[in-house]
Amino acid sequence: MNILDQEIILEFFRSHYELFVTIVFMGTFGLTFYLIPKVLWVSKEKNLMAGVNERSSHSLAVPTFGGVAFYISIIMVLTILQSMRLTYVGNHLIAAITILFMVGLKDDLVISTARVKLLGQITAALFLIFSPELRLESLHGFLGIFEIPVIIGTLLKVFIVLAIVNSFNLIDGIDGLAAIVGIVISLVYAFVFYGTGHPYYVLVSISLAGILSAFLRYNFSRGERKIFMGDSGSLLVGLVLAFLTLKHLVMKPDVALIAEGYHPGNRLLFLASVLFIPAFDTLRVIIIRKLNGLSAFSPDRNHCHHVLLDLGLSHKKAAFSLGLLNLVVIGIYFSLSHSLSQPWLLFLVVSLYSASFALFGWLKVVGARMAKGSVVGSR
């Protein structure tokens, strides 16, 4: 493609931006919707099904390779976008996604060790954190911190990527939850990127929303069309959201994330609100496990979705309830971020997390009492 052809394509893109957004959403939705039945057929032909154990939320063997359809769809979009030369960071994202997809696929097939998964996550993260477009040099006044050393910025980015990837992997415990939360977060990111003039990141966000929307139809199915996203899917979704999160954090200080008057030093608080469910759920289970003298990686039934299931909610109701909670937290932040100073905004975010800790602690007790009453009543 010569320079003239490229300029013509870019001008057409700029003139029909909203049309491109719609096409990308419908395209990723349609492609994922088409691919998942093919993945289902291969999985069943080769008997690649998730078994059932005492911690399973399903009672029948189900294929766990939804991530294969995710990967094909997102890579096709990213490859097309790269031909438009909107940004060079797409090459790094494609490499990172491919590495982490392979790590997740191996785990879905034969179960990987925690060390292998962590090594794969770090390798994938390196492609993002050393991308020039994602260079983090300042916190723009968060807690009075402005310029930060390159090494501190690098370590912070590594932590963010690993935390988001693993937290998304952890919430993928019931039908629809990871997909619904992923849709909420990606659409909020698309809205902000659209308002701040970052078309490439809008299209990546919309692509993820389209993929997850198509997946929900099959994930909520009760018949032979049911499929899980698997580690190959949850790790991929977590990585793309981590990539979008880093971009929010490193945008120039003169770019207002929400509206005029938004202080760039509040971006970490904004991200803590948008990523509320994966961040809160991960913090909650780690704290509970440590208080019980267990490893932070010990399996249990203390996740938020387990609490709601123990109250008698179905998978669909529990997933939509947590997605709604994430939206409520985001809405509260949006409505108050313009009128509160940073200390009060920090207090607000901490209060939202603390109130949710108390709420789910109480719901856990209620669920235990209900279970005990059922046992007594059945005697």
Buried (B, 14 or more C-beta within 10 A) or exposed (E): EEEEEEEEBEEEBEEEBEEBBEEBBEBBBEBBBEBBEEBBEEBEEEEBBBEEEEEEBBEEBBBBBBBBBBBBBBBBBBEEBBEBBBBEBBEBBBBBBBBBBBBBBBBBBEEBEEEEBBEBBBBBBBBBBEBEBBBBEBBBBBEEEEEBEEEBBBBBBBEBBBBBBBBBBBBBBBBBBBBBBBBBBBBBBBBBBBBBEBBBBBBBBBBBBBBBBBBBBBBBBEEEBBBBBBBBBBBBBBBBBBBBBBBBBBBEEEBBBBEEEBBBBBBBBBBBBBBBBBBBBBBBBBEBBEEEEEEEEEEEBBBBBBBBBBBEBEBBBBBBBBBEBBBEBBEBBBEEBEEBEBEEBBEBBEEBBEEBBEEBEEBBEEBEEEEEEEEEEEE
